[in-house]
Amino acid sequence: MNALVPGAWSPSGPGWGTQPAWLSTSTGPKDSTIQHRVDVLVIGAGQAGLAAAHELHRAGMRGFADGVDITGTYLVIDAEVRPGGAWQHRWPTLTMETVNDIADLPGLKVGEHNPTDLASHVVPEYFTRYEEHFDFPIMRPVFVYSVERHEGQYLVKTSGGTWLARAIINCTGTWTRPFVPYYPGQQSFRGIQLHTQDYRGPNQFTRRRVAVVGGGISATQHLAELAPVAKSTAWYTRREPNWIDSGGKLKTGMQVEEAVRARVEAGLRPLSVVAATGLLVTDSVRAAREAGVFNRKPMFKAVEPDGVRQANGKLWKADIILWATGFRSELRHFAPLKLRTSDGGIMMKGTAVAGEPTIQLIGYGPTASTIGARWGARKAVRELKSILKIS
């Protein structure tokens, strides 16, 4: 179902022109009585997966080769059809000027680019060069359905066959798990509901009444872009935005990582980036604020066929609801392992699942950034080499 159909929100993936394996999961895992054996299986080839592959490569581990019985092997499997991770799906108006800083992956620099270059071009091109430079063993598109414990190892069922791995480094990120909170009446809405995952720029919203939901960076970027062409806009957030004037500074990466680490080591869901940093007031944001674009309203109470019922009881009529409400970590394939706590998170010890050090989660919690992925990958591989006794 395409998300441009009126009614409840659903992913619009086919409109991207690509069909990653995570959008084609109806066939189920490939039936395979042959179990491919590998020491370390890396799931995902975005920034975290590539950083992990680099550390495994640097540690002297060898790429998996089917039918070759050697120790110290690793393989990366990825659900995308080409390099680039989630960056290849970013909206076409997202430029390198407006994204959070992209740090170099270890061993190869991003290189020069213009602030106006599209993030969906620059980052995938960089990841492609990175993969080719180091010649990592990567299989794609391969979707992981489940991970189960099996005789002290992990049985991993995928669209490309079944793998038996001694350890797993999970790098599946969040893009495939868009989050839309529940509000009464959502199914009754006669207009169109979109998520940031579906956003393709302001032209979708020309002369429409648009309710934007969410207090993060994506919500403010969407609002600033679509407000000049929309008939009207309303911005709804659960709490007052924490604006950080450009004369000030956001929290440092270390401060943010410490705040997030404390939560995940207690088994809580990771904090969003904005919850830990606030919203930086850039020149473009200041201009939009002065134009009245960011006149925030408290969250509405319900969705109705013709709009949203606001906290003050009034109906705000809407043609489109844009849910810029973030994402959740893609960890559904670990469901058989029952890793989640009653608080909805996974209790961590560093980069490893607490009590299960052969499962390393990179891109989860404090490692959910390019810089975090780098140090997380180093730590994860160092620990796994010691646990698996790979020289």
Backbone hydrogen bonds in HBPLUS format (Angstrom, degrees):
<---DONOR---> <-ACCEPTOR-->    atom                        ^
c    i                          cat <-CA-CA->   ^        H-A-AA   ^      H-
h    n   atom  resd res      DA  || num        DHA   H-A  angle D-A-AA Bond
n    s   type  num  typ     dist DA aas  dist angle  dist       angle   num
A0005-VAL N   A0002-ASN O   3.12 MM   3  5.90 158.8  2.16 125.1 127.2     1
A0007-GLY N   A0191-GLY O   2.88 MM 184  6.14 148.6  1.97 168.5 176.2     2
A0015-GLY N   A0012-SER O   2.98 MM   3  6.07 166.2  2.00 151.1 151.9     3
A0016-TRP N   A0013-GLY O   2.86 MM   3  5.71 169.2  1.87 136.8 138.9     4
A0017-GLY N   A0014-PRO O   3.31 MM   3  6.00 168.6  2.33 118.3 121.1     5
A0023-LEU N   A0020-PRO O   2.98 MM   3  5.72 166.4  1.99 122.9 127.4     6
A0021-ALA N   A0079-ALA O   2.61 MM  58  4.83 141.8  1.75 165.9 165.3     7
A0024-SER N   A0021-ALA O   3.02 MM   3  5.02 161.2  2.06 105.9 111.7     8
A0030-LYS N   A0158-THR O   2.94 MM 128  6.33 155.6  2.00 139.6 143.4     9
A0036-HIS N   A0162-THR O   2.98 MM 126  6.35 163.8  2.01 158.0 153.8    10
A0164-LEU N   A0036-HIS O   2.76 MM 128  5.97 162.8  1.79 153.7 155.6    11
A0038-VAL N   A0164-LEU O   3.08 MM 126  6.35 159.8  2.12 154.6 155.1    12
A0166-ARG N   A0038-VAL O   3.34 MM 128  6.96 142.1  2.49 142.6 153.2    13
A0166-ARG N   A0039-ASP O   3.12 MM 127  4.91 126.5  2.42 111.9 126.7    14
A0167-ALA N   A0039-ASP O   2.94 MM 128  6.23 131.5  2.18 155.5 169.8    15
A0040-VAL N   A0073-THR O   3.08 MM  33  6.48 155.5  2.14 147.4 155.1    16
A0075-LEU N   A0040-VAL O   3.14 MM  35  6.70 144.4  2.27 157.3 166.6    17
A0041-LEU N   A0167-ALA O   3.04 MM 126  6.44 163.5  2.07 151.3 152.9    18
A0169-ILE N   A0041-LEU O   3.01 MM 128  6.29 160.5  2.05 142.4 147.4    19
A0042-VAL N   A0075-LEU O   2.81 MM  33  6.05 175.8  1.82 165.0 166.3    20
A0077-ILE N   A0042-VAL O   2.92 MM  35  6.34 161.1  1.95 169.8 173.6    21
A0043-ILE N   A0169-ILE O   2.99 MM 126  6.39 157.8  2.04 152.2 158.4    22
A0171-CYS N   A0043-ILE O   2.73 MM 128  5.55 152.1  1.80 156.3 160.8    23
A0044-GLY N   A0077-ILE O   2.75 MM  33  5.88 169.2  1.76 170.9 171.4    24
A0050-LEU N   A0046-GLY O   2.95 MM   4  6.09 161.7  1.98 159.3 163.8    25
A0051-ALA N   A0047-GLN O   3.07 MM   4  6.14 153.1  2.15 139.0 146.5    26
A0052-ALA N   A0048-ALA O   2.95 MM   4  6.19 154.3  2.02 147.5 154.6    27
A0053-ALA N   A0049-GLY O   2.92 MM   4  6.14 156.6  1.97 144.0 150.6    28
A0054-HIS N   A0050-LEU O   2.95 MM   4  6.13 155.2  2.01 145.3 151.6    29
A0055-GLU N   A0051-ALA O   3.12 MM   4  6.39 156.9  2.17 144.9 150.3    30
A0056-LEU N   A0052-ALA O   2.97 MM   4  6.22 157.7  2.02 153.1 159.3    31
A0057-HIS N   A0053-ALA O   2.87 MM   4  6.01 160.0  1.91 149.2 155.1    32
A0058-ARG N   A0054-HIS O   2.81 MM   4  5.99 160.6  1.85 149.3 155.1    33
A0059-ALA N   A0055-GLU O   2.92 MM   4  5.99 136.3  2.12 135.7 147.2    34
A0061-MET N   A0056-LEU O   3.08 MM   5  5.58 152.1  2.16 167.8 159.1    35
A0060-GLY N   A0057-HIS O   3.08 MM   3  5.42 160.8  2.12 110.0 114.4    36
A0062-ARG N   A0072-GLY O   2.78 MM  10  6.12 158.3  1.83 160.5 163.8    37
A0074-TYR N   A0062-ARG O   2.92 MM  12  6.22 140.5  2.08 151.0 156.7    38
A0064-PHE N   A0074-TYR O   2.89 MM  10  5.46 140.8  2.04 154.2 149.7    39
A0068-VAL N   A0065-ALA O   3.10 MM   3  5.66 160.1  2.14 139.4 140.0    40
A0076-VAL N   A0137-PRO O   2.99 MM  61  6.11 161.8  2.02 163.7 168.2    41
A0139-MET N   A0076-VAL O   2.86 MM  63  6.34 156.8  1.92 158.1 164.8    42
A0078-ASP N   A0139-MET O   2.93 MM  61  6.24 155.4  1.99 167.2 172.2    43
A0142-VAL N   A0078-ASP O   2.76 MM  64  5.46 163.0  1.79 129.7 135.8    44
A0087-TRP N   A0084-GLY O   3.12 MM   3  5.67 124.4  2.44 145.8 144.0    45
A0089-HIS N   A0086-ALA O   2.98 MM   3  5.55 160.1  2.02 118.5 125.0    46
A0090-ARG N   A0087-TRP O   3.21 MM   3  5.35 168.6  2.22 109.3 112.7    47
A0094-LEU N   A0091-TRP O   3.11 MM   3  5.74 167.3  2.13 123.8 126.3    48
A0119-ALA N   A0094-LEU O   2.98 MM  25  5.98 171.2  1.99 145.8 148.7    49
A0098-THR N   A0095-THR O   3.08 MM   3  5.56 143.2  2.22 109.7 118.7    50
A0096-MET N   A0117-ASP O   2.91 MM  21  5.84 147.0  2.02 164.0 174.4    51
A0097-GLU N   A0115-PRO O   2.93 MM  18  4.50 126.8  2.22 150.7 135.0    52
A0117-ASP N   A0114-ASN O   2.98 MM   3  5.32 165.1  2.01 115.5 120.5    53
A0121-HIS N   A0118-LEU O   3.06 MM   3  5.38 158.9  2.10 107.8 114.5    54
A0122-VAL N   A0118-LEU O   2.98 MM   4  6.26 172.2  1.99 162.1 163.3    55
A0123-VAL N   A0119-ALA O   3.22 MM   4  5.85 159.1  2.27 139.7 144.9    56
A0125-GLU N   A0121-HIS O   3.13 MM   4  6.07 154.4  2.20 143.4 151.0    57
A0126-TYR N   A0122-VAL O   3.00 MM   4  6.21 150.9  2.09 145.3 153.6    58
A0127-PHE N   A0123-VAL O   2.88 MM   4  6.18 162.2  1.91 157.9 162.6    59
A0128-THR N   A0124-PRO O   2.88 MM   4  6.06 152.1  1.96 145.6 153.1    60
A0129-ARG N   A0125-GLU O   3.06 MM   4  6.33 164.8  2.08 148.5 151.5    61
A0130-TYR N   A0126-TYR O   2.92 MM   4  6.13 153.2  1.99 148.2 156.5    62
A0131-GLU N   A0127-PHE O   2.91 MM   4  6.16 162.2  1.94 151.7 154.9    63
A0132-GLU N   A0128-THR O   3.02 MM   4  6.24 168.6  2.04 155.6 158.7    64
A0133-HIS N   A0129-ARG O   2.85 MM   4  5.91 152.9  1.92 146.3 154.0    65
A0134-PHE N   A0130-TYR O   3.25 MM   4  6.45 160.4  2.29 150.6 153.4    66
A0135-ASP N   A0131-GLU O   2.80 MM   4  5.64 125.2  2.10 141.3 156.7    67
A0159-SER N   A0143-PHE O   2.85 MM  16  5.28 142.5  1.99 143.8 155.7    68
A0145-TYR N   A0157-LYS O   2.81 MM  12  5.63 158.7  1.86 154.3 161.7    69
A0146-SER N   A0157-LYS O   3.40 MM  11  5.39 158.2  2.45 138.2 142.0    70
A0157-LYS N   A0146-SER O   2.97 MM  11  5.39 152.8  2.05 149.2 157.4    71
A0147-VAL N   A0333-HIS O   2.85 MM 186  5.84 129.5  2.10 169.8 154.1    72
A0148-GLU N   A0155-LEU O   2.91 MM   7  5.08 158.7  1.96 140.0 147.2    73
A0155-LEU N   A0148-GLU O   2.71 MM   7  5.08 158.0  1.76 152.0 157.7    74
A0150-HIS N   A0153-GLN O   2.84 MM   3  5.13 160.1  1.88 134.0 134.0    75
A0153-GLN N   A0150-HIS O   2.92 MM   3  5.13 155.3  1.98 110.6 118.7    76
A0154-TYR N   A0165-ALA O   2.83 MM  11  5.18 151.1  1.91 150.7 159.7    77
A0165-ALA N   A0154-TYR O   2.93 MM  11  5.18 161.1  1.97 149.1 151.5    78
A0156-VAL N   A0163-TRP O   2.78 MM   7  4.99 172.3  1.78 154.9 157.6    79
A0163-TRP N   A0156-VAL O   2.89 MM   7  4.99 163.3  1.92 142.0 147.5    80
A0158-THR N   A0161-GLY O   3.02 MM   3  5.29 146.6  2.13 140.3 150.5    81
A0161-GLY N   A0158-THR O   3.41 MM   3  5.29 168.3  2.42 104.8 104.6    82
A0168-ILE N   A0358-THR O   2.89 MM 190  6.29 162.6  1.92 164.9 170.0    83
A0360-GLN N   A0168-ILE O   2.90 MM 192  6.24 170.4  1.91 163.6 166.2    84
A0170-ASN N   A0360-GLN O   2.73 MM 190  6.10 160.9  1.77 175.2 172.7    85
A0362-ILE N   A0170-ASN O   2.92 MM 192  6.02 155.8  1.98 159.3 167.3    86
A0330-GLU N   A0173-GLY O   2.89 MM 157  5.93 172.5  1.89 161.8 159.8    87
A0177-ARG N   A0174-THR O   2.84 MM   3  5.49 165.1  1.86 130.3 133.0    88
A0328-ARG N   A0177-ARG O   2.92 MM 151  5.34 154.6  1.99 145.4 153.3    89
A0179-PHE N   A0326-GLY O   2.93 MM 147  5.67 172.1  1.93 142.7 140.5    90
A0186-GLN N   A0183-TYR O   3.32 MM   3  6.06 148.0  2.43 149.3 146.4    91
A0303-VAL N   A0184-PRO O   2.75 MM 119  6.01 170.5  1.76 171.7 174.0    92
A0188-SER N   A0185-GLY O   2.92 MM   3  5.34 147.0  2.03 113.0 123.2    93
A0189-PHE N   A0186-GLN O   3.37 MM   3  5.75 164.3  2.40 111.3 115.6    94
A0190-ARG N   A0305-PRO O   2.88 MM 115  4.99 169.9  1.89 128.2 129.6    95
A0192-ILE N   A0319-ASP O   2.97 MM 127  6.43 158.4  2.02 154.3 155.1    96
A0321-ILE N   A0192-ILE O   2.91 MM 129  6.41 154.1  1.98 155.8 164.1    97
A0194-LEU N   A0321-ILE O   2.90 MM 127  6.28 163.5  1.93 161.1 166.2    98
A0323-TRP N   A0194-LEU O   2.72 MM 129  6.04 172.0  1.73 156.0 153.4    99
A0198-ASP N   A0195-HIS O   2.69 MM   3  5.30 150.3  1.77 120.5 129.8   100
A0196-THR N   A0323-TRP O   3.19 MM 127  6.38 138.4  2.37 148.5 140.5   101
A0199-TYR N   A0196-THR O   3.06 MM   3  5.01 148.8  2.16 101.9 111.5   102
A0205-PHE N   A0202-PRO O   2.89 MM   3  5.60 164.8  1.91 126.2 131.2   103
A0208-ARG N   A0205-PHE O   3.08 MM   3  5.31 144.4  2.22 139.9 130.3   104
A0207-ARG N   A0229-VAL O   2.89 MM  22  6.20 170.4  1.90 145.2 143.5   105
A0231-LYS N   A0208-ARG O   2.85 MM  23  4.96 140.3  2.01 118.5 128.5   106
A0319-ASP N   A0209-ARG O   2.78 MM 110  5.12 162.9  1.81 137.2 143.1   107
A0320-ILE N   A0209-ARG O   3.11 MM 111  6.40 156.8  2.17 160.6 160.8   108
A0210-VAL N   A0232-SER O   2.91 MM  22  6.31 165.1  1.94 155.7 155.2   109
A0234-ALA N   A0210-VAL O   3.01 MM  24  6.50 141.8  2.16 154.7 157.6   110
A0211-ALA N   A0320-ILE O   2.93 MM 109  6.31 166.2  1.95 160.8 163.1   111
A0322-LEU N   A0211-ALA O   2.79 MM 111  6.10 165.4  1.81 159.4 164.5   112
A0212-VAL N   A0234-ALA O   2.84 MM  22  6.17 165.2  1.86 172.2 175.6   113
A0236-TYR N   A0212-VAL O   2.89 MM  24  6.22 167.6  1.90 165.6 169.5   114
A0213-VAL N   A0322-LEU O   2.89 MM 109  6.15 168.3  1.90 164.2 163.8   115
A0324-ALA N   A0213-VAL O   2.74 MM 111  5.53 142.7  1.88 151.0 163.1   116
A0214-GLY N   A0236-TYR O   2.94 MM  22  6.33 165.6  1.96 168.6 173.0   117
A0220-THR N   A0216-GLY O   3.26 MM   4  6.61 160.5  2.30 150.5 155.0   118
A0221-GLN N   A0217-ILE O   2.97 MM   4  6.21 157.1  2.03 152.7 159.5   119
A0222-HIS N   A0218-SER O   2.87 MM   4  6.06 166.4  1.89 155.7 159.4   120
A0223-LEU N   A0219-ALA O   2.96 MM   4  6.10 167.4  1.98 150.3 154.0   121
A0224-ALA N   A0220-THR O   3.04 MM   4  6.12 166.1  2.06 145.7 149.4   122
A0225-GLU N   A0221-GLN O   3.15 MM   4  6.32 147.8  2.25 144.9 153.0   123
A0225-GLU N   A0222-HIS O   3.14 MM   3  5.25 123.0  2.48  97.0 111.3   124
A0226-LEU N   A0222-HIS O   2.89 MM   4  6.08 167.6  1.90 162.9 165.9   125
A0227-ALA N   A0223-LEU O   2.96 MM   4  5.62 156.8  2.01 150.2 154.1   126
A0229-VAL N   A0226-LEU O   3.06 MM   3  5.58 142.7  2.20 114.6 124.8   127
A0230-ALA N   A0226-LEU O   2.88 MM   4  5.87 143.5  2.01 160.5 172.0   128
A0297-LYS N   A0235-TRP O   2.73 MM  62  5.88 154.5  1.79 162.0 171.0   129
A0237-THR N   A0297-LYS O   3.18 MM  60  6.55 155.6  2.24 168.0 175.5   130
A0279-LEU N   A0242-ASN O   2.82 MM  37  5.92 167.4  1.84 150.2 154.4   131
A0244-ILE N   A0279-LEU O   2.62 MM  35  5.57 165.9  1.64 151.7 149.2   132
A0281-VAL N   A0244-ILE O   2.74 MM  37  5.75 156.8  1.80 152.2 148.5   133
A0248-GLY N   A0245-ASP O   2.65 MM   3  5.39 159.8  1.69 125.8 133.0   134
A0256-VAL N   A0252-THR O   3.08 MM   4  6.39 162.3  2.11 156.2 160.8   135
A0257-GLU N   A0253-GLY O   2.90 MM   4  6.07 165.8  1.92 151.8 156.0   136
A0258-GLU N   A0254-MET O   2.99 MM   4  6.15 155.6  2.05 147.8 153.8   137
A0259-ALA N   A0255-GLN O   3.15 MM   4  6.41 157.8  2.20 145.5 150.9   138
A0260-VAL N   A0256-VAL O   3.00 MM   4  6.29 162.2  2.03 157.0 161.7   139
A0261-ARG N   A0257-GLU O   2.77 MM   4  5.83 159.7  1.81 149.3 156.0   140
A0262-ALA N   A0258-GLU O   3.11 MM   4  6.23 159.5  2.15 146.9 150.6   141
A0263-ARG N   A0260-VAL O   3.09 MM   3  5.30 122.5  2.43 100.2 114.3   142
A0264-VAL N   A0260-VAL O   3.11 MM   4  6.49 166.7  2.13 161.4 163.1   143
A0265-GLU N   A0261-ARG O   2.97 MM   4  6.04 156.2  2.02 154.8 161.0   144
A0266-ALA N   A0263-ARG O   2.99 MM   3  5.19 146.4  2.10 102.9 113.5   145
A0268-LEU N   A0263-ARG O   2.99 MM   5  5.18 163.5  2.02 146.2 140.9   146
A0267-GLY N   A0264-VAL O   3.04 MM   3  4.87 159.2  2.08  98.7 104.6   147
A0348-MET N   A0264-VAL O   3.04 MM  84  5.74 154.8  2.11 129.6 134.6   148
A0276-ALA N   A0273-VAL O   3.04 MM   3  5.32 133.9  2.26 101.9 114.4   149
A0277-THR N   A0273-VAL O   2.88 MM   4  6.07 135.2  2.08 144.9 159.0   150
A0278-GLY N   A0274-VAL O   2.80 MM   4  4.77 153.0  1.87 126.1 135.3   151
A0286-ARG N   A0282-THR O   2.86 MM   4  6.08 159.6  1.91 152.5 158.3   152
A0287-ALA N   A0283-ASP O   3.01 MM   4  6.26 155.6  2.07 146.4 152.5   153
A0288-ALA N   A0284-SER O   3.08 MM   4  6.30 156.3  2.14 142.7 148.9   154
A0289-ARG N   A0285-VAL O   2.87 MM   4  6.13 152.8  1.94 150.7 158.6   155
A0290-GLU N   A0286-ARG O   2.95 MM   4  6.19 160.3  1.99 149.6 154.5   156
A0291-ALA N   A0287-ALA O   3.05 MM   4  6.28 135.7  2.26 137.4 149.3   157
A0293-VAL N   A0288-ALA O   2.99 MM   5  5.41 154.9  2.06 165.1 157.4   158
A0292-GLY N   A0289-ARG O   2.95 MM   3  5.12 158.4  2.00 107.0 113.5   159
A0296-ARG N   A0294-PHE O   3.01 MM   2  5.55 115.3  2.44 110.5  93.6   160
A0301-LYS N   A0309-ARG O   2.72 MM   8  5.67 153.6  1.78 167.5 173.2   161
A0309-ARG N   A0302-ALA O   2.83 MM   7  5.24 162.8  1.86 148.5 154.4   162
A0304-GLU N   A0307-GLY O   2.73 MM   3  5.26 171.9  1.74 155.7 156.7   163
A0307-GLY N   A0304-GLU O   3.19 MM   3  5.26 163.2  2.22 110.4 115.5   164
A0318-ALA N   A0306-ASP O   3.06 MM  12  6.22 151.4  2.15 127.4 136.2   165
A0308-VAL N   A0316-TRP O   3.02 MM   8  5.41 156.9  2.07 146.2 148.6   166
A0316-TRP N   A0308-VAL O   2.88 MM   8  5.41 171.0  1.89 161.0 161.5   167
A0310-GLN N   A0314-LYS O   2.79 MM   4  5.41 159.3  1.83 169.1 163.5   168
A0313-GLY N   A0310-GLN O   2.92 MM   3  5.27 160.7  1.95 115.3 119.1   169
A0334-PHE N   A0331-LEU O   3.04 MM   3  5.68 159.8  2.08 118.1 124.4   170
A0335-ALA N   A0332-ARG O   3.08 MM   3  5.44 164.2  2.11 116.7 118.7   171
A0337-LEU N   A0334-PHE O   2.87 MM   3  5.53 149.2  1.96 123.5 132.8   172
A0338-LYS N   A0335-ALA O   3.04 MM   3  5.39 157.4  2.10 114.1 121.0   173
A0341-THR N   A0345-GLY O   2.75 MM   4  5.56 159.0  1.79 154.4 161.0   174
A0344-GLY N   A0341-THR O   3.06 MM   3  5.36 164.9  2.09 111.7 115.0   175
A0354-ALA N   A0347-MET O   2.91 MM   7  5.67 168.1  1.92 138.2 140.6   176
A0349-LYS N   A0352-ALA O   2.80 MM   3  5.37 164.8  1.82 161.1 163.5   177
A0352-ALA N   A0349-LYS O   3.24 MM   3  5.37 153.8  2.32 126.4 123.1   178
A0361-LEU N   A0351-THR O   2.83 MM  10  5.68 157.7  1.88 175.3 176.3   179
A0353-VAL N   A0359-ILE O   3.06 MM   6  5.95 157.7  2.11 170.5 172.7   180
A0356-GLU N   A0353-VAL O   2.89 MM   3  5.23 162.2  1.93 134.8 136.0   181
A0359-ILE N   A0356-GLU O   3.06 MM   3  6.00 156.4  2.11 130.9 132.8   182
A0368-ALA N   A0365-GLY O   3.20 MM   3  5.77 154.3  2.26 127.5 126.6   183
A0373-ALA N   A0369-SER O   2.70 MM   4  5.80 152.6  1.78 148.7 156.3   184
A0374-ARG N   A0370-THR O   3.14 MM   4  6.35 146.5  2.26 141.1 148.8   185
A0374-ARG N   A0371-ILE O   3.15 MM   3  5.24 122.8  2.50  96.0 109.9   186
A0375-TRP N   A0371-ILE O   3.31 MM   4  6.74 165.2  2.33 160.0 159.2   187
A0376-GLY N   A0372-GLY O   2.84 MM   4  5.82 152.6  1.92 146.5 155.8   188
A0377-ALA N   A0373-ALA O   2.87 MM   4  5.83 155.2  1.93 141.4 147.1   189
A0378-ARG N   A0374-ARG O   3.21 MM   4  6.46 162.9  2.24 147.9 152.1   190
A0379-LYS N   A0375-TRP O   3.06 MM   4  6.22 165.4  2.08 147.8 151.6   191
A0380-ALA N   A0376-GLY O   2.90 MM   4  6.03 163.1  1.93 150.4 155.4   192
A0381-VAL N   A0377-ALA O   3.01 MM   4  6.10 172.5  2.02 154.6 156.2   193
A0382-ARG N   A0378-ARG O   3.06 MM   4  6.13 159.3  2.11 146.3 152.6   194
A0383-GLU N   A0379-LYS O   3.04 MM   4  6.23 158.2  2.09 148.6 154.0   195
A0384-LEU N   A0380-ALA O   2.94 MM   4  6.17 161.7  1.97 151.0 156.3   196
A0385-LYS N   A0381-VAL O   2.96 MM   4  6.04 161.4  1.99 151.3 155.5   197
A0386-SER N   A0382-ARG O   3.39 MM   4  6.55 152.1  2.48 137.9 144.4   198
A0387-ILE N   A0383-GLU O   2.94 MM   4  6.23 160.1  1.98 152.2 158.2   199
A0388-LEU N   A0384-LEU O   2.80 MM   4  5.80 171.8  1.81 156.1 158.6   200
A0389-LYS N   A0385-LYS O   3.01 MM   4  5.63 114.2  2.46 124.7 138.2   201
A0390-ILE N   A0385-LYS O   3.08 MM   5  5.12 152.4  2.16 139.0 147.1   202
